[in-house]
Amino acid sequence: MKPKTSAVLDPRLAAALANPASLRVLDLRGSGKDKLTSLPPEIGKLTNLEILRLDDNALESLPDEIAKLKKLRELHVARNRLCSLDRAAFLRSLRLVNAHGNRFTEVDHAFGEFQSAGMEVQFGGNPMRDFIFATQKLSVLGVNTEAFLRPTPPSKQLGAYPNVKEIHLYGKPLPDKELKAVATVYPNAKLKLFPRVEDGPHLVLAESIAAKSATTRKATPASSKAASPPKKLHRAQAKVLDELLAVAKRVKVEADFVREHMRPCIDLETSVAKKPLKRGATRIGGAPDLPKGTAWPKGKKGPMGFVAQIRLEDVAPYDVEGLLPKKGLLSFFQGWAEDEGRVLFFPEASKLETVTPPAKAFVDGFEEAPFRACEVTVHGAISMENLGGDEPDAWHKVMSRSLKVGKRDVLHRVAGFPFNDTDPVDRDEVVLLALGSDDKAKMTWGDDQQRYFCIARDHLAKRRFDKVRIVPATS
């Protein structure tokens, strides 16, 4: 079969162009000899596209029309023949570029200047001569060890990149001298070493989601898994996993693949409180229970809004990964800005008093009355990793099933994967609490729809709840 060119429009692209306004994800990956050698200018018509997958083709350039994809957040071009991202480097919405295994010798100077904070770039397996950091906004970067050391190794760099959270190096380990220098140049970054590009992230192919999962899964090293599944589940979680495996069997997704991309979590089911809640009980909304003398958290605008408290003894049986303290109370507050909030941890929760919230608090850009009090029923649950892809597909059916209990949507949960593959939760963070919009609590997060309280695993282990990040997210 001859490689496809723009003279013959790829049928997948042709189908997408039939209804371009509704398309969010487009998969144009190559397979075997069936590869694209050019991307036609018609790609520019997909103005609402958010994820574009062009891996495993024979592309040497990207058309100028790619600059019209103003909403593009993920660009996957691994294993092509590219030496430049061309005008894609100017897309402001980009948050992830996976360009493993191409012909880049340097990164476009414009790249990174126009994107928002928290961006990830992966350039492993490229013959880099110079890895220029055009901005300090990068969050995760990946490159061969050799490129990382030239032309100026970390030990000779004068600047610092405090916003970099992860560095992925492919190939040989760093010399001891450079390893020590990394801590100075990248003071907040975690260094991850991978012997091969194939061992790194973003290498799970969509084909493995459905009928071809066995072939792709064998080609995906264990180290690329998002998280190792726990050896033991609570019986309630094991029951949920069995239900998900039954769904997977019907849609021809392998059981091992499901187990590789699951994490146990805790589902918080709400119901409107019809009487005062027991002091110290888990709840969404209402009034918090605080030790006497505890100051009400304040933000830049004024008092924050109380959103939830978790009695840790309630969730401990389902915390099979041992992430959380076994006892005590966590109290969650949201401030005026979407990323402003507080989490208070009280190891001893026996001496609490119910504190009346302020009549008005500054929450998420509004002056709000207290949220309605809801009692919470805690359930052991299973979360599935959202791998993206067009809807409907086999994996999405499994994923969707994990977000429902009977006819009830799962709105709030502790731990597990984020609800959505585009949520800005770092790999090493734990979701302490995911809050959805809930009519029962009269809690609405507007267009964001969800609010995450996240914490890095090392901070969680040290009980540094002052390090919690509050993250808005869309479903």
RODO-2510 file (C-alpha; in nm, 4 decimals, decimal comma):
residues 475
     n   res          X          Y          Z
     1     m     0,0000     0,0000     0,0000
     2     k     0,1364     0,3408    -0,0954
     3     p     0,1734     0,6128     0,1654
     4     k    -0,1202     0,8511     0,1763
     5     t    -0,0695     1,2076     0,0559
     6     s    -0,2942     1,5127     0,0521
     7     a    -0,3965     1,4280    -0,3055
     8     v    -0,6084     1,1484    -0,1605
     9     l    -0,7858     1,2725     0,1498
    10     d    -0,7542     1,0272     0,4367
    11     p    -1,1010     0,8779     0,4985
    12     r    -1,0705     0,9499     0,8701
    13     l    -1,0108     1,3177     0,7973
    14     a    -1,2846     1,3189     0,5354
    15     a    -1,5301     1,1825     0,7919
    16     a    -1,4204     1,4467     1,0417
    17     l    -1,4768     1,7260     0,7894
    18     a    -1,8378     1,6162     0,7470
    19     n    -1,9120     1,7717     1,0883
    20     p    -1,6037     1,9768     1,1792
    21     a    -1,7601     2,1939     1,4490
    22     s    -1,8330     1,9019     1,6816
    23     l    -1,4978     1,7221     1,6570
    24     r    -1,2718     1,7388     1,9625
    25     v    -1,0341     1,4451     1,9065
    26     l    -0,8863     1,3243     1,5771
    27     d    -0,6797     1,0086     1,5441
    28     l    -0,4701     0,9962     1,2245
    29     r    -0,1983     0,7603     1,3419
    30     g    -0,0200     0,5462     1,0905
    31     s     0,0005     0,1699     1,0883
    32     g     0,2489    -0,0545     0,9052
    33     k     0,2932     0,0796     0,5520
    34     d    -0,0245     0,2849     0,5771
    35     k     0,1364     0,6198     0,6652
    36     l     0,0710     0,9855     0,5897
    37     t     0,3564     1,1711     0,4213
    38     s     0,1796     1,5072     0,4448
    39     l    -0,1066     1,6604     0,6359
    40     p    -0,3554     1,8358     0,4034
    41     p    -0,4519     2,2005     0,4584
    42     e    -0,8103     2,0916     0,5250
    43     i    -0,6946     2,0163     0,8818
    44     g    -0,7367     2,3899     0,9471
    45     k    -1,1148     2,3570     0,9219
    46     l    -1,1321     2,1614     1,2475
    47     t    -1,1300     2,4756     1,4589
    48     n    -1,2666     2,3078     1,7740
    49     l    -1,0131     2,0260     1,7724
    50     e    -0,8469     1,9711     2,1111
    51     i    -0,6396     1,6539     2,0646
    52     l    -0,4597     1,5576     1,7431
    53     r    -0,2777     1,2232     1,7121
    54     l    -0,0380     1,1910     1,4214
    55     d     0,2053     0,9332     1,5627
    56     d     0,3706     0,6648     1,3486
    57     n     0,3457     0,8425     1,0135
    58     a     0,6109     0,9789     0,7765
    59     l     0,5445     1,3496     0,8151
    60     e     0,8339     1,5867     0,7446
    61     s     0,6423     1,9090     0,8130
    62     l     0,3106     2,0426     0,9358
    63     p     0,0960     2,2732     0,7191
    64     d     0,0531     2,6416     0,7987
    65     e    -0,3173     2,5762     0,8490
    66     i    -0,2409     2,3999     1,1772
    67     a    -0,2179     2,7491     1,3267
    68     k    -0,5982     2,7696     1,2894
    69     l    -0,6467     2,5028     1,5562
    70     k    -0,6770     2,7612     1,8307
    71     k    -0,8203     2,5150     2,0839
    72     l    -0,5619     2,2405     2,0345
    73     r    -0,4291     2,1253     2,3723
    74     e    -0,2469     1,8031     2,2824
    75     l    -0,0317     1,7378     1,9769
    76     h     0,1035     1,3844     1,9395
    77     v     0,3578     1,3506     1,6554
    78     a     0,5837     1,0736     1,7864
    79     r     0,7818     0,8644     1,5374
    80     n     0,7616     1,0874     1,2300
    81     r     1,0350     1,2711     1,0361
    82     l     0,9777     1,6187     1,1730
    83     c     1,2561     1,8643     1,2445
    84     s     1,0262     2,1557     1,3320
    85     l     0,6820     2,2073     1,4780
    86     d     0,6334     2,4903     1,2307
    87     r     0,3396     2,7139     1,3170
    88     a     0,2103     2,4739     1,5800
    89     a     0,4694     2,6292     1,8123
    90     f     0,2536     2,9433     1,8246
    91     l    -0,0667     2,7752     1,9459
    92     r    -0,1497     2,9338     2,2799
    93     s    -0,3723     2,6512     2,4011
    94     l    -0,1076     2,3756     2,3751
    95     r    -0,0376     2,1945     2,7002
    96     l     0,1245     1,8742     2,5756
    97     v     0,3528     1,8014     2,2815
    98     n     0,4762     1,4466     2,2354
    99     a     0,7451     1,4554     1,9661
   100     h     0,9432     1,1446     2,0597
   101     g     1,1468     0,9816     1,7831
   102     n     1,1685     1,2552     1,5186
   103     r     1,4579     1,4534     1,3662
   104     f     1,4657     1,7614     1,5881
   105     t     1,8096     1,9098     1,6448
   106     e     1,6693     2,1977     1,8485
   107     v     1,3356     2,3225     1,9714
   108     d     1,1737     2,6084     1,7832
   109     h     1,2703     2,9349     1,9517
   110     a     0,9055     3,0439     1,9469
   111     f     0,7987     2,7270     2,1212
   112     g     0,6858     2,7851     2,4774
   113     e     0,6666     3,1629     2,4492
   114     f     0,2946     3,1617     2,3744
   115     q     0,1612     2,8799     2,5911
   116     s     0,0248     2,8838     2,9432
   117     a     0,1976     2,7537     3,2525
   118     g     0,2006     2,3813     3,3167
   119     m     0,3065     2,2766     2,9682
   120     e     0,4693     1,9398     2,8965
   121     v     0,7062     1,8703     2,6085
   122     q     0,8614     1,5340     2,5185
   123     f     1,1519     1,5215     2,2728
   124     g     1,3150     1,1893     2,3554
   125     g     1,4833     0,9999     2,0725
   126     n     1,5732     1,3133     1,8731
   127     p     1,9285     1,4055     1,7620
   128     m     1,9270     1,7256     1,9669
   129     r     2,2322     1,9493     1,9568
   130     d     2,0773     2,2122     2,1768
   131     f     1,7742     2,2018     2,4032
   132     i     1,6766     2,5672     2,4393
   133     f     1,4305     2,6553     2,7115
   134     a     1,2563     2,9542     2,5577
   135     t     1,0416     2,9986     2,8659
   136     q     1,0315     2,9158     3,2328
   137     k     0,6681     2,8082     3,2032
   138     l     0,7437     2,4468     3,1159
   139     s     0,6172     2,2004     3,3746
   140     v     0,7421     1,8676     3,2356
   141     l     1,0199     1,8215     2,9822
   142     g     1,1712     1,5112     2,8289
   143     v     1,4906     1,4828     2,6249
   144     n     1,7866     1,2530     2,5663
   145     t     2,0571     1,2712     2,8323
   146     e     2,3162     1,3771     2,5721
   147     a     2,1055     1,6761     2,4635
   148     f     2,0421     1,7737     2,8230
   149     l     2,4168     1,8117     2,8740
   150     r     2,4911     2,0346     2,5741
   151     p     2,5885     2,2933     2,4894
   152     t     2,5704     2,4064     2,8538
   153     p     2,5356     2,1336     3,1183
   154     p     2,3462     2,2107     3,4411
   155     s     2,6714     2,2570     3,6331
   156     k     2,7559     2,5598     3,4135
   157     q     2,4129     2,7171     3,3871
   158     l     2,3572     3,0492     3,5601
   159     g     1,9781     3,0587     3,5494
   160     a     1,7149     2,8527     3,7287
   161     y     1,3826     2,7048     3,6193
   162     p     1,1681     2,6819     3,9342
   163     n     0,8459     2,6014     3,7443
   164     v     0,9782     2,2744     3,6016
   165     k     0,8166     1,9912     3,7986
   166     e     0,9529     1,6864     3,6159
   167     i     1,2537     1,6129     3,3970
   168     h     1,2501     1,2926     3,1931
   169     l     1,5911     1,1846     3,0646
   170     y     1,6252     0,9044     2,8115
   171     g     1,9468     0,7067     2,7814
   172     k     2,2503     0,7063     3,0093
   173     p     2,2329     0,8277     3,3711
   174     l     2,3684     1,1731     3,4512
   175     p     2,7237     1,2083     3,5868
   176     d     2,7298     1,2750     3,9628
   177     k     2,8455     1,6334     3,9114
   178     e     2,5500     1,7143     3,6874
   179     l     2,3084     1,5256     3,9058
   180     k     2,3921     1,7570     4,1967
   181     a     2,3659     2,0650     3,9743
   182     v     2,0133     1,9713     3,8630
   183     a     1,8862     2,0393     4,2151
   184     t     2,0070     2,3999     4,1840
   185     v     1,9009     2,4736     3,8285
   186     y     1,5675     2,2902     3,8669
   187     p     1,4959     2,3266     4,2409
   188     n     1,1390     2,1950     4,2265
   189     a     1,1813     1,9207     3,9663
   190     k     1,1756     1,5467     4,0060
   191     l     1,4278     1,3699     3,7863
   192     k     1,3139     1,0493     3,6149
   193     l     1,5549     0,8361     3,4153
   194     f     1,4410     0,5989     3,1399
   195     p     1,6854     0,3649     2,9626
   196     r     1,4819     0,3945     2,6418
   197     v     1,2237     0,6316     2,5003
   198     e     0,9862     0,3345     2,4892
   199     d     0,9966     0,3212     2,8689
   200     g     0,8697     0,6777     2,9084
   201     p     0,5200     0,8285     2,9260
   202     h     0,2624     0,8921     2,6504
   203     l     0,3297     0,5662     2,4677
   204     v     0,0018     0,3820     2,5253
   205     l    -0,1605     0,3527     2,1826
   206     a    -0,5332     0,3761     2,1238
   207     e    -0,5310     0,0420     1,9397
   208     s    -0,4617    -0,1235     2,2729
   209     i    -0,7891     0,0124     2,4061
   210     a    -1,0030    -0,2083     2,1847
   211     a    -0,9624    -0,5319     1,9919
   212     k    -0,5868    -0,4929     1,9353
   213     s    -0,5088    -0,4404     2,3024
   214     a    -0,3041    -0,7590     2,3387
   215     t    -0,0462    -0,6620     2,0753
   216     t     0,0034    -0,3076     2,1950
   217     r     0,0059    -0,4000     2,5622
   218     k     0,2930    -0,6421     2,5056
   219     a     0,4871    -0,3650     2,3353
   220     t     0,4255    -0,1213     2,6233
   221     p     0,6796    -0,1596     2,9052
   222     a     0,5490    -0,1919     3,2580
   223     s     0,7244     0,1281     3,3577
   224     s     0,4922     0,3324     3,1360
   225     k     0,1891     0,2457     3,3437
   226     a     0,0283     0,5389     3,5149
   227     a     0,0225     0,3520     3,8463
   228     s     0,0703    -0,0040     3,9647
   229     p    -0,2636    -0,1512     4,0698
   230     p    -0,2797    -0,2482     4,4375
   231     k    -0,2467    -0,6152     4,5226
   232     k    -0,5495    -0,6083     4,7492
   233     l    -0,8824    -0,4276     4,7245
   234     h    -1,1631    -0,3822     4,9719
   235     r    -1,4402    -0,6278     4,8913
   236     a    -1,6657    -0,3407     4,7788
   237     q    -1,3976    -0,2234     4,5358
   238     a    -1,3380    -0,5784     4,4155
   239     k    -1,7094    -0,6042     4,3362
   240     v    -1,6986    -0,2811     4,1356
   241     l    -1,3910    -0,4039     3,9489
   242     d    -1,5721    -0,7262     3,8592
   243     e    -1,8570    -0,5187     3,7133
   244     l    -1,6103    -0,3136     3,5088
   245     l    -1,4385    -0,6283     3,3846
   246     a    -1,7762    -0,7598     3,2712
   247     v    -1,8285    -0,4409     3,0688
   248     a    -1,4760    -0,4696     2,9293
   249     k    -1,5388    -0,8272     2,8212
   250     r    -1,8513    -0,7247     2,6295
   251     v    -1,6637    -0,4530     2,4395
   252     k    -1,3515    -0,6693     2,3896
   253     v    -1,1079    -0,4864     2,6158
   254     e    -0,8638    -0,7221     2,7843
   255     a    -0,8937    -0,7719     3,1593
   256     d    -0,5211    -0,7131     3,2133
   257     f    -0,5470    -0,3781     3,0382
   258     v    -0,8294    -0,2757     3,2700
   259     r    -0,6249    -0,3739     3,5757
   260     e    -0,3253    -0,1784     3,4493
   261     h    -0,5292     0,1408     3,4127
   262     m    -0,7367     0,1367     3,7300
   263     r    -0,6918     0,2948     4,0704
   264     p    -0,9023     0,2391     4,3800
   265     c    -1,0917     0,5428     4,5006
   266     i    -1,3662     0,6448     4,7395
   267     d    -1,7072     0,7591     4,6162
   268     l    -1,8893     1,0198     4,8266
   269     e    -2,2666     0,9987     4,7782
   270     t    -2,4591     1,3020     4,9007
   271     s    -2,8111     1,3462     5,0308
   272     v    -2,9650     1,6621     5,1757
   273     a    -2,9279     1,6646     5,5538
   274     k    -3,2738     1,6612     5,7125
   275     k    -3,1424     1,7091     6,0671
   276     p    -2,8224     1,8437     6,2234
   277     l    -2,5281     1,6247     6,1328
   278     k    -2,3302     1,4397     6,3952
   279     r    -2,0288     1,6399     6,5032
   280     g    -1,7180     1,5319     6,3127
   281     a    -1,9139     1,3429     6,0440
   282     t    -1,8112     1,3489     5,6791
   283     r    -2,0152     1,6079     5,4907
   284     i    -2,0381     1,8259     5,1808
   285     g    -2,1413     2,1848     5,2502
   286     g    -2,3078     2,3106     5,5663
   287     a    -2,1003     2,4104     5,8682
   288     p    -1,7558     2,2750     5,9580
   289     d    -1,6553     2,1161     6,2867
   290     l    -1,3341     2,2752     6,4097
   291     p    -1,1242     2,2624     6,7254
   292     k    -1,2000     2,5515     6,9589
   293     g    -1,0087     2,8643     6,8667
   294     t    -0,9425     2,7665     6,5033
   295     a    -0,9387     3,0767     6,2843
   296     w    -1,1695     3,0751     5,9836
   297     p    -0,9550     3,0619     5,6655
   298     k    -0,9405     3,3899     5,4760
   299     g    -0,8322     3,4669     5,1209
   300     k    -0,7424     3,7842     4,9395
   301     k    -1,1056     3,9002     4,9249
   302     g    -1,2206     3,7812     5,2666
   303     p    -1,3514     3,4632     5,4295
   304     m    -1,3331     3,1485     5,2197
   305     g    -1,6275     2,9158     5,1715
   306     f    -1,6454     2,5826     5,3538
   307     v    -1,7017     2,3036     5,0994
   308     a    -1,6423     1,9706     5,2743
   309     q    -1,4957     1,7767     5,5638
   310     i    -1,3748     1,4172     5,5579
   311     r    -1,3680     1,2018     5,8692
   312     l    -1,0638     0,9912     5,7881
   313     e    -1,1921     0,6900     5,9815
   314     d    -1,4827     0,6782     5,7339
   315     v    -1,2585     0,6438     5,4293
   316     a    -0,9721     0,4428     5,5834
   317     p    -1,1177     0,0961     5,4978
   318     y    -1,1160     0,1873     5,1275
   319     d    -0,7768     0,3600     5,1274
   320     v    -0,6036     0,0375     5,0264
   321     e    -0,2974     0,2247     4,8991
   322     g    -0,2417     0,3735     5,2459
   323     l    -0,2279     0,7297     5,1146
   324     l    -0,4169     0,9116     5,3891
   325     p    -0,3836     0,9370     5,7663
   326     k    -0,5869     0,6646     5,9333
   327     k    -0,7681     0,8993     6,1709
   328     g    -0,8493     1,2652     6,2110
   329     l    -1,0394     1,5218     6,0079
   330     l    -0,9698     1,7055     5,6830
   331     s    -1,1553     2,0341     5,6262
   332     f    -1,1694     2,1923     5,2787
   333     f    -1,2208     2,5610     5,1958
   334     q    -1,2444     2,7376     4,8581
   335     g    -1,1444     3,1010     4,8068
   336     w    -1,2302     3,3776     4,5630
   337     a    -0,9777     3,2754     4,2958
   338     e    -1,0283     2,9335     4,1404
   339     d    -0,6868     2,8186     4,2659
   340     e    -0,7223     2,9715     4,6131
   341     g    -0,8154     2,7490     4,9039
   342     r    -0,7093     2,5769     5,2234
   343     v    -0,7098     2,2266     5,3645
   344     l    -0,6898     2,1920     5,7424
   345     f    -0,5849     1,8655     5,9059
   346     f    -0,6783     1,7859     6,2639
   347     p    -0,5148     1,4619     6,3828
   348     e    -0,7269     1,4606     6,6982
   349     a    -1,0920     1,5102     6,6114
   350     s    -1,2559     1,4287     6,9439
   351     k    -1,2853     1,7856     7,0704
   352     l    -1,4670     1,9734     6,7983
   353     e    -1,7331     2,2395     6,7895
   354     t    -1,9618     2,3247     6,5000
   355     v    -1,8743     2,6706     6,3686
   356     t    -2,1403     2,8818     6,1965
   357     p    -2,0083     2,9907     5,8538
   358     p    -1,9994     3,3601     5,7604
   359     a    -2,3275     3,4803     5,6091
   360     k    -2,1315     3,5553     5,2918
   361     a    -1,8033     3,4044     5,1781
   362     f    -1,5895     3,4771     4,8742
   363     v    -1,5997     3,1607     4,6637
   364     d    -1,4900     3,1066     4,3048
   365     g    -1,5440     3,4649     4,1924
   366     f    -1,8735     3,5172     4,3769
   367     e    -1,9984     3,6279     4,7147
   368     e    -2,1831     3,3156     4,8260
   369     a    -2,4115     3,2043     5,1053
   370     p    -2,3018     2,8776     5,2711
   371     f    -2,3526     2,5631     5,0655
   372     r    -2,6434     2,3446     5,1736
   373     a    -2,5456     2,0740     5,4205
   374     c    -2,5380     1,7225     5,2792
   375     e    -2,4693     1,4041     5,4655
   376     v    -2,2363     1,1642     5,2893
   377     t    -2,2446     0,7901     5,2363
   378     v    -1,8968     0,6534     5,1693
   379     h    -1,8491     0,3763     4,9110
   380     g    -1,5432     0,1849     4,7959
   381     a    -1,5028     0,2457     4,4230
   382     i    -1,2716     0,2073     4,1231
   383     s    -1,1521     0,4873     3,8961
   384     m    -1,0309     0,4274     3,5428
   385     e    -0,7646     0,6274     3,3645
   386     n    -0,9116     0,8473     3,0935
   387     l    -0,6864     0,7809     2,7948
   388     g    -0,8701     1,0121     2,5559
   389     g    -0,9875     0,9068     2,2133
   390     d    -1,2952     0,9484     1,9980
   391     e    -1,6380     0,8718     2,1404
   392     p    -1,7876     0,6252     2,1572
   393     d    -1,5141     0,3645     2,1793
   394     a    -1,4547     0,0508     2,3778
   395     w    -1,2433     0,2072     2,6488
   396     h    -1,4790     0,5007     2,6896
   397     k    -1,7600     0,2569     2,7698
   398     v    -1,5527     0,1079     3,0510
   399     m    -1,4527     0,4542     3,1686
   400     s    -1,8116     0,5806     3,1629
   401     r    -1,9311     0,2830     3,3642
   402     s    -1,6827     0,3701     3,6398
   403     l    -1,8475     0,7134     3,6712
   404     k    -2,1918     0,5768     3,7504
   405     v    -2,3455     0,3775     4,0338
   406     g    -2,6752     0,2530     3,8991
   407     k    -2,8352     0,5681     3,7564
   408     r    -2,6417     0,7973     3,9905
   409     d    -2,3491     0,9988     3,8561
   410     v    -2,0344     0,9963     4,0668
   411     l    -1,9854     1,3634     4,1592
   412     h    -1,7377     1,3594     4,4461
   413     r    -1,4572     1,1263     4,5350
   414     v    -1,1330     1,0821     4,7228
   415     a    -0,8141     0,9502     4,5563
   416     g    -0,8097     0,7701     4,2207
   417     f    -0,7597     0,9098     3,8725
   418     p    -0,8927     1,2491     3,7627
   419     f    -1,2291     1,2360     3,5882
   420     n    -1,0854     1,3662     3,2621
   421     d    -0,7622     1,3063     3,0685
   422     t    -0,7102     1,6815     3,0281
   423     d    -0,7285     1,7676     3,3957
   424     p    -0,4099     1,9413     3,5097
   425     v    -0,3220     1,6991     3,7904
   426     d     0,0451     1,6050     3,8013
   427     r     0,1450     1,2385     3,7856
   428     d     0,2842     1,2351     4,1383
   429     e    -0,0124     1,4098     4,2955
   430     v    -0,2936     1,2535     4,4948
   431     v    -0,6478     1,3799     4,4544
   432     l    -0,7431     1,4453     4,8159
   433     l    -1,0895     1,5503     4,7076
   434     a    -1,2627     1,5894     4,3721
   435     l    -1,5777     1,8006     4,3985
   436     g    -1,8374     1,8189     4,1242
   437     s    -2,1320     2,0518     4,0795
   438     d    -2,4056     1,9158     4,3073
   439     d    -2,7658     2,0403     4,3083
   440     k    -2,8269     1,8825     4,6478
   441     a    -2,5579     2,0968     4,8058
   442     k    -2,6456     2,3954     4,5839
   443     m    -2,2817     2,3789     4,4793
   444     t    -2,1947     2,4897     4,1266
   445     w    -1,8498     2,5325     3,9790
   446     g    -1,9733     2,7064     3,6635
   447     d    -1,8071     2,6096     3,3380
   448     d    -1,5301     2,4287     3,5264
   449     q    -1,7752     2,1700     3,6660
   450     q    -1,5169     2,0174     3,9012
   451     r    -1,2694     2,1333     4,1618
   452     y    -0,9698     1,9249     4,2704
   453     f    -0,7735     1,9507     4,5925
   454     c    -0,4408     1,7867     4,5033
   455     i    -0,1200     1,7207     4,6920
   456     a     0,2172     1,5764     4,5943
   457     r     0,2793     1,2312     4,7403
   458     d     0,5903     1,3386     4,9292
   459     h     0,4025     1,6311     5,0851
   460     l     0,1156     1,3995     5,1772
   461     a     0,3554     1,1564     5,3435
   462     k     0,4848     1,4460     5,5573
   463     r     0,1276     1,5679     5,6237
   464     r     0,2101     1,9030     5,4627
   465     f    -0,1494     1,9945     5,3837
   466     d    -0,0399     2,3562     5,3486
   467     k     0,1058     2,2425     5,0142
   468     v    -0,2318     2,1443     4,8638
   469     r    -0,3076     2,2791     4,5145
   470     i    -0,6623     2,3736     4,4180
   471     v    -0,7233     2,2957     4,0522
   472     p    -1,0276     2,3792     3,8346
   473     a    -1,1154     2,1212     3,5741
   474     t    -1,3708     2,0485     3,3035
   475     s    -1,5520     1,7214     3,2511
***
